């Protein structure tokens, strides 16, 4: 038994994620860095009561960028681990 709050951080709601959910029955979530595909699938199934067919994982590295206002200061954009979950045909998740 897995605790879904220890796996899933939040759902990602962007234009691209909305298009994936509308056309391909795929949903995007930000997950904690130490999780694997099986844990993500179990957490989504427990939390939303749906059947997961496939899970794809992407790791986005953090990037250093210069500040627009102070050219001498370096800032960072955060990295994250993103999971794209494909659901069984007929299942859906209401995120909003």
C-alpha positions, -999 to +999 in steps of 0.1 A: +000+000+000+015+033-011+007+068+001-001+089-030+008+122-013+044+108-010+046+102-047+026+129-065+034+166-059+008+183-082-009+180-115+006+200-144-021+222-161-007+238-193-020+241-229+001+211-239-011+190-210-047+199-217-043+189-253-029+155-242-058+149-219-084+158-244-070+139-274-049+110-260-063+104-225-029+113-209-024+134-178+008+151-165+019+151-129+050+165-111+064+137-089+091+134-062+126+126-076+129+092-059+098+075-073+096+050-101+070+041-127+053+014-106+049+037-076+035+065-098+009+041-114-002+027-080-005+063-066-027+075-095-049+044-094-054+048-056-060+086-057-083+089-087-098+053-089-088+048-126-068+021-145-033+031-157-021+016-189+013+033-192+036+057-174+063+078-191+088+098-170+109+128-179+136+145-158+141+182-163+174+194-151+178+228-133+193+256-155+214+286-145+203+319-160+214+355-157+190+379-141+175+405-164+177+433-138+211+425-123+234+412-150+261+400-125+238+377-105+231+342-116+197+326-108+184+291-113+153+276-128+142+246-108+144+211-122+116+186-118+106+150-125+074+148-146+052+118-152+028+114-182+002+088-173-019+071-200-053+059-188-075+030-200-100+040-227-131+054-210-114+065-177-109+102-170-096+125-142-113+157-133-084+180-124-101+215-124 
